[in-house]
Amino acid sequence: YWEIVINPSGSVFDALHTKKLHGWGAEPGGAAATMTGLRFVSRIRRDPATGGTLGYTTEVAVPLAQLPGFVTTRPPQVGDKLYGMLARLDVNAGKMQPYSFVPLLSWGHNIWNHVPLVLGP
C-alpha cells in the first residue's frame, strides 16, 4: 500500500509499503520512490482578525494506476471500491496525537483497519 502524508504547507512524504516476513514496511529506498502523478492542493484558513489558523483543507488526486493491485484494464467506474485510511496527526510539544474517523490500529499501518472508499460520480 502507499502511505501518503501531506501537511498543510505542502510538504509530501509518500512510500510504498509491502508485506515482509514479520510485518509491513517501506521498501529499501522507499522514501525515494514517489507516486508518479500525485496532485494535491492545501488551503489554510486564517482568522481575518487575528491571522491565527482556523483549520485547513487538503484535496488529493491519486493516480489509480499507481495503486498496487488496482485493475487498470478499464476506466474506474462509479461504485468501485478502494481501501484507505484518512488520519490527522497533531504534534504538540513533541508528542503526536492521531485523529481519525475510525480507531487507528498501528497508527494506520494496518491494512485490515483500512475502510472501503467508494468512487462516486
Disulfide bonds with the S-S distance in Angstrom:
none
